[in-house]
């Protein structure tokens, strides 16, 4: 392994020597980093039962400093805290079946820059164990080696950028077991880790050396961008521009791709279709005209820029109108006004509702038809009328049975009215059980009064 590392390092130094005449170099740089660790133990030994660990995700964070040796090779020590998680479904007791270990990790990166956008990294890493969390409560920190040694290799994307993406594979060389009875164990535990992360550069930069020109008897001013304005007076010497803007292009202050000389709204990003201005909102409802179905009338996004509709034209919008298809009045929540005597008529009609023999019968008798037919007539004459059918009983018998009985009776009344052509959504049927007596349940006459049907207006 030492010979391989020396050979790779010699290749790096030879490569960088070839490019030693470059006019670009990099200063010492550094910053912060964060990463995700995908970790598992690689278990080996003579035991006949195979041991496998799941790959688990942990976190790492820390700092780095890069020291350029040449433009193409640098040395970068890092210091970070790493959390390695481990999980195995092995039935027996392992060094760590389910838990995590915290390390102070010290990798030393040897980095070769293949280009401005890509670099290879490799090197050694030392992990110093600082914490242990065993979910089974069996292991202690002392069961693990205090220091472990690793080798890694990987890549970096945008190695000189403000933000660098990196990925690397870390191969543990150290058997982590440190238990006193280790001599009797047939297993060896070595870390395997894949790390993905980001580096943020806080200091350091790329330096481009200015070209050196040898003086002649007649110096010729340069015009790098060929715009007819020499570099000594050109504010943008590498970008063709105009004299009006000191050699720079026509500006685009709002960055919308339309230069300020053609932009009617130079300080506000817009579209060429509107001469550089944003899409208009004629009615000022916050929905631009290209998406507004009613561009001259303020509305809401729910209705594509149009006002809340009022289908029946009664001046009460459909979201507040309980009778959106029938013109009504605000006092009745958008439903037609109901004559005052309707309540009394419903009360009288409900007194004529009867059920079959027995106090626990929920079958309507024909004696009920007259009263319920009056309810049908009232509802047909008042299409905006909604009713609530309440069924009550006395306290004889089980509470749950009484509740079911009254619900069945209320449903029977509703079914009769629906069968007569009344819309089901205009009727609410509620079983009240024995909860609201109107007379004394200790007398037969009182209990008879408590077994009743009440039909009320419901708005």
C-alpha positions in Angstrom: 0.0 0.0 0.0 2.9 2.4 0.8 4.4 1.8 -2.6 1.0 2.6 -4.3 0.7 5.9 -2.4 4.2 6.9 -3.3 3.7 6.1 -6.9 0.4 8.1 -7.1 2.0 11.1 -5.2 5.0 11.0 -7.6 2.6 11.1 -10.6 0.8 14.1 -9.1 4.1 16.0 -8.6 5.2 15.2 -12.1 1.9 16.4 -13.6 1.9 19.7 -11.6 5.6 20.4 -12.6 4.6 20.3 -16.3 2.0 23.0 -15.7 4.2 25.2 -13.5 4.3 27.9 -16.1 0.5 28.6 -15.9 -0.6 32.2 -15.4 -3.3 31.2 -12.9 -2.8 30.2 -9.3 -4.9 29.7 -6.1 -4.4 31.1 -2.7 -4.8 29.2 0.6 -8.5 28.6 1.1 -10.8 27.2 3.7 -14.3 27.0 5.1 -16.9 24.6 6.5 -18.3 21.3 5.3 -21.3 19.0 6.0 -22.0 15.5 4.8 -24.2 12.4 5.0 -22.4 9.2 6.1 -23.8 5.9 4.7 -22.2 3.4 7.2 -21.9 -0.3 8.0 -19.6 -2.7 9.7 -17.8 -5.2 7.5 -17.6 -8.4 9.6 -15.1 -11.1 8.9 -14.1 -14.2 10.8 -14.3 -18.0 11.1 -17.9 -18.2 12.5 -20.1 -20.4 10.2 -23.1 -18.0 10.6 -22.8 -15.0 8.2 -23.2 -11.5 9.8 -24.5 -8.7 7.8 -25.1 -5.0 8.7 -27.6 -2.7 7.1 -26.3 0.6 5.6 -27.4 3.4 7.9 -27.2 7.2 7.5 -25.5 9.5 9.8 -24.2 13.1 9.7 -20.8 14.8 9.6 -19.7 18.4 9.8 -16.5 20.3 10.3 -13.9 22.6 8.7 -11.1 22.4 6.1 -8.1 24.3 4.9 -6.5 23.8 1.4 -2.8 24.4 0.8 -2.0 24.6 -3.0 1.3 23.0 -4.0 0.8 23.7 -7.7 -2.2 24.7 -9.8 -3.1 21.0 -10.1 -2.2 19.5 -6.8 -3.0 20.5 -3.2 -3.0 19.1 0.3 -6.1 19.6 2.4 -6.4 18.6 6.1 -9.9 18.5 7.5 -11.3 18.3 11.0 -14.9 17.1 11.5 -17.3 15.4 13.8 -18.7 12.2 12.3 -21.7 10.1 13.4 -21.6 6.5 12.2 -24.8 4.4 12.6 -24.9 0.6 12.7 -27.8 -1.9 12.5 -27.8 -5.7 12.2 -30.6 -8.2 12.3 -28.1 -10.9 13.5 -29.8 -12.9 16.3 -26.7 -13.2 18.5 -24.9 -10.5 20.4 -22.4 -8.5 18.3 -19.9 -5.8 19.2 -22.8 -3.4 18.4 -26.1 -4.7 17.1 -28.0 -1.4 17.0 -26.5 2.0 17.8 -24.2 4.8 16.7 -20.6 6.0 17.4 -19.4 9.5 17.4 -15.9 10.2 16.1 -13.6 13.2 15.6 -12.4 12.5 12.1 -9.1 13.8 10.7 -8.8 13.1 6.9 -5.8 14.4 4.9 -6.8 14.9 1.3 -4.3 14.7 -1.5 -6.2 16.4 -4.3 -5.4 16.5 -8.1 -7.4 18.9 -10.2 -8.3 17.3 -13.5 -10.0 20.6 -14.6 -11.7 23.7 -13.1 -14.8 21.6 -12.5 -13.5 18.2 -11.4 -10.8 16.8 -9.0 -9.8 13.4 -7.6 -9.1 13.0 -3.9 -7.5 10.3 -1.8 -5.5 9.9 1.4 -5.5 8.6 5.0 -8.0 9.3 7.7 -7.8 8.9 11.5 -11.1 8.5 13.5 -10.9 9.2 17.2 -13.9 7.6 19.1 -15.6 10.1 21.4 -19.1 8.8 22.1 -21.3 5.7 22.0 -25.0 5.2 21.9 -26.1 1.5 22.1 -29.9 1.1 21.8 -29.6 -2.3 23.5 -27.6 -0.9 26.4 -25.0 -3.6 26.2 -21.8 -2.0 24.8 -19.5 0.6 26.4 -17.1 3.0 24.8 -14.2 1.0 26.0 -15.4 -2.0 23.9 -14.1 -0.1 20.8 -10.7 1.0 19.8 -10.0 4.6 20.7 -8.4 5.3 17.3 -9.0 3.7 13.9 -7.1 4.2 10.6 -8.7 4.4 7.2 -8.0 5.0 3.5 -10.3 6.9 1.2 -10.7 7.9 -2.4 -13.3 10.0 -4.2 -14.1 13.0 -6.4 -15.0 16.7 -6.0 -17.2 18.7 -8.4 -16.4 22.5 -8.7 -13.2 22.1 -6.5 -12.5 25.8 -6.7 -16.1 27.1 -6.4 -17.8 28.8 -3.6 -19.7 25.6 -3.0 -18.1 22.2 -3.8 -19.9 18.9 -4.1 -17.9 15.8 -2.9 -18.3 12.1 -2.6 -15.8 9.5 -1.3 -15.5 5.9 -0.1 -13.8 5.4 3.3 -12.2 1.9 3.9 -11.5 1.0 7.5 -8.2 -0.8 8.2 -8.6 -1.2 12.0 -10.5 -4.0 13.8 -12.7 -1.9 16.1 -13.2 -4.5 18.8 -11.4 -3.8 22.0 -13.2 -6.1 24.5 -11.2 -8.0 27.1 -12.5 -11.3 25.7 -11.6 -10.4 22.1 -9.2 -13.3 21.9 -12.1 -15.7 22.0 -14.1 -13.9 19.3 -13.9 -15.1 15.7 -15.2 -11.8 14.3 -13.4 -8.6 13.2 -15.3 -5.4 12.7 -14.0 -2.8 10.2 -15.8 0.4 9.1 -17.1 0.9 5.6 -18.4 4.3 4.8 -19.7 6.2 1.7 -19.8 10.0 2.3 -21.7 12.6 0.3 -21.5 16.3 1.1 -20.9 20.0 0.4 -18.0 22.3 1.2 -18.5 26.0 1.6 -15.5 28.2 0.9 -15.2 31.2 3.3 -11.8 32.5 2.2 -9.3 32.1 -0.6 -9.5 32.9 -4.3 -8.3 32.3 -7.8 -5.6 34.7 -9.0 -5.1 35.5 -12.7 -1.8 37.1 -13.5 -2.0 40.1 -15.8 -0.1 39.5 -19.1 3.3 41.3 -19.2 4.0 43.2 -22.4 7.5 44.3 -23.4 7.6 48.0 -24.2 8.3 48.9 -27.8 9.1 52.2 -29.4 5.4 52.7 -30.3 3.1 51.0 -27.8 -0.2 49.8 -29.4 -3.2 50.1 -27.0 -5.1 46.7 -26.7 -8.7 46.2 -27.5 -9.4 42.7 -26.1 -13.1 42.6 -26.9 -12.7 44.2 -30.3 -15.4 46.8 -29.7 -13.3 49.7 -30.9 -12.7 51.0 -27.4 -9.1 50.3 -26.1 -8.7 48.5 -22.8 -7.2 51.5 -21.1 -10.5 53.3 -21.2 -12.9 50.3 -21.5 -14.8 49.6 -18.3 -15.7 46.1 -19.7 -12.5 45.2 -21.6 -13.5 41.5 -22.2 -17.1 42.2 -23.2 -18.0 44.1 -26.4 -19.9 47.3 -25.6 -20.7 50.9 -26.7 -19.0 54.2 -26.1 -22.2 55.5 -24.5 -21.7 52.9 -21.7 -17.9 53.3 -21.5 -17.3 50.1 -23.5 -19.9 48.0 -21.6 -23.0 46.5 -23.2 -26.4 48.2 -22.9 -27.4 47.4 -19.2 -30.4 45.3 -18.2 -31.1 46.7 -14.7 -34.0 44.3 -13.8 -32.4 41.2 -15.4 -35.4 40.3 -17.5 -33.4 39.9 -20.8 -34.7 43.2 -22.2 -32.1 45.9 -22.3 -32.9 49.2 -20.6 -33.1 51.1 -23.9 -36.1 49.0 -25.0 -37.5 48.3 -21.5 -40.6 50.4 -20.5 -40.1 49.2 -16.9 -36.3 49.0 -16.5 -36.4 48.5 -12.8 -39.1 45.8 -12.8 -38.7 42.4 -14.5 -41.2 41.8 -17.2 -41.8 40.3 -20.6 -41.0 41.4 -24.2 -44.7 41.0 -25.0 -45.4 43.9 -22.6 -42.2 45.9 -23.6 -40.3 44.7 -20.5 -43.2 45.3 -18.0 -44.8 42.6 -15.9 -48.1 41.1 -17.0 -50.8 43.7 -16.1 -53.6 43.2 -13.5 -56.3 45.6 -14.7 -58.8 45.0 -11.9 -56.1 44.9 -9.2 -57.3 41.6 -7.7 -53.8 40.1 -7.6 -54.5 37.8 -10.6 -52.7 38.9 -13.8 -54.8 39.4 -16.9 -53.4 36.4 -18.7 -54.9 34.1 -16.0 -57.9 36.2 -15.1 -61.2 35.1 -16.6 -62.7 38.5 -15.5 -59.8 40.9 -16.1 -61.9 44.1 -15.6 -63.8 42.8 -12.5 -62.0 42.1 -9.2 -62.5 38.5 -8.1 -60.7 35.6 -6.3 -58.3 32.9 -7.4 -60.8 30.2 -6.6 -63.0 31.5 -9.4 -60.2 32.2 -11.8 -60.2 36.0 -11.1 -64.0 36.3 -11.2 -66.2 37.4 -8.3 -68.0 34.7 -6.2 -71.1 33.7 -8.3 -74.7 34.3 -7.4 -76.6 31.8 -9.6 -80.1 32.8 -8.4 -79.4 36.5 -8.6 -80.8 37.3 -5.1 -77.8 39.4 -4.1 -76.4 36.6 -1.8 -73.3 34.9 -3.2 -73.3 31.1 -3.6 -70.8 30.5 -0.8 -73.2 32.1 1.8 -76.5 31.1 0.1 -78.1 28.0 1.5 -80.5 27.9 -1.5 -78.1 28.9 -4.3 -80.6 27.9 -7.1 -83.7 29.6 -5.6 -83.9 33.4 -5.0 -84.3 34.2 -1.4 -83.6 36.8 1.3 -80.6 37.4 3.5 -82.7 37.0 6.7 -83.3 33.4 5.6 -79.7 32.7 4.5 -80.5 33.1 0.8 -83.6 30.9 0.9 -87.1 32.2 0.2 -89.0 33.8 3.1 -91.2 31.2 4.9 -94.6 32.4 6.2 -94.8 32.7 10.0 -97.6 30.1 10.3 -95.4 27.4 8.8 -93.8 26.5 12.2 -97.2 26.1 13.8 -98.4 24.0 10.9 -95.4 21.7 11.1 -96.0 21.3 14.9 -99.6 20.3 14.3 -98.6 17.9 11.5 -96.0 16.2 13.7 -98.6 15.4 16.4 -100.4 13.2 14.0 -97.4 10.8 13.4 -98.0 7.3 14.8 -96.1 4.0 14.8 -97.1 0.3 15.0 -98.2 -1.5 18.2 -95.7 -1.5 21.0 -93.5 1.2 22.4 -90.5 -0.1 20.5 -92.0 -0.2 17.0 -90.5 2.1 14.2 -93.1 1.3 11.5 -95.4 4.2 10.5 -99.2 3.5 10.6 -101.6 4.7 7.9 -103.0 7.1 10.6 -99.7 9.1 10.0 -100.4 9.7 6.3 -102.7 12.7 6.8 -100.2 14.7 9.0 -97.2 13.8 6.9 -99.0 14.7 3.7 -99.6 18.1 5.1 -95.8 18.4 5.6 -95.3 17.4 2.0 -97.8 20.2 0.9 -96.0 22.8 3.1 -92.6 21.9 1.6 -93.9 22.0 -1.9 -95.4 25.4 -1.3 -92.1 26.6 0.2 -89.3 25.3 -2.0 -86.7 27.0 0.2 -87.9 25.3 3.4 -85.5 22.8 5.1 -86.8 20.8 8.0 -85.4 18.7 10.9 -87.2 15.6 12.1 -86.5 14.8 15.7 -87.7 11.5 17.3 -87.9 11.1 21.1 -88.9 8.3 23.5 -89.3 7.6 27.2 -86.6 6.2 29.6 -87.9 2.7 29.6 -85.3 0.1 28.4 -81.6 0.3 27.5 -80.2 3.8 26.5 -78.5 2.5 23.4 -81.6 0.7 22.3 -83.7 3.8 22.8 -81.2 5.9 20.8 -81.4 3.4 17.9 -85.2 3.2 18.1 -85.6 7.0 17.8 -83.1 7.2 14.9 -85.1 4.5 13.1 -88.3 6.4 13.6 -86.8 9.7 12.4 -85.5 7.8 9.3 -88.9 6.3 8.7 -90.5 9.8 8.6 -87.8 11.1 6.3 -88.3 8.1 4.0 -92.0 8.8 3.7 -91.4 12.4 2.8 -88.7 11.5 0.2 -91.1 8.9 -1.3 -93.6 11.7 -1.8 -91.1 13.7 -3.9 -89.3 15.8 -1.3 -85.5 16.1 -1.9 -83.6 14.2 0.8 -81.1 17.1 1.2 -83.9 19.2 2.6 -84.6 16.9 5.5 -82.4 16.1 8.5 -83.4 13.1 10.6 -82.1 12.9 14.2 -82.8 10.3 16.9 -82.7 12.0 20.3 -83.3 8.9 22.4 -84.5 9.7 25.9 -82.3 12.7 26.3 -85.0 15.5 26.2 -88.2 14.5 28.0 -91.1 17.0 28.1 -93.0 15.2 30.9 -92.5 13.0 34.0 -91.2 9.6 33.0 -92.5 8.2 36.3 -96.1 8.2 35.1 -97.7 6.4 32.1 -99.2 9.7 30.9 -95.8 11.4 31.1 -94.0 8.6 29.2 -96.6 8.7 26.5 -95.9 12.4 25.9 -92.2 11.8 25.8 -92.7 9.3 22.9 -93.1 11.9 20.2 -92.0 13.2 16.8 -91.1 16.9 16.4 -90.8 18.6 12.9 -89.0 21.9 12.9 -87.7 24.4 10.3 -83.9 24.1 9.8 -81.9 27.0 8.5 
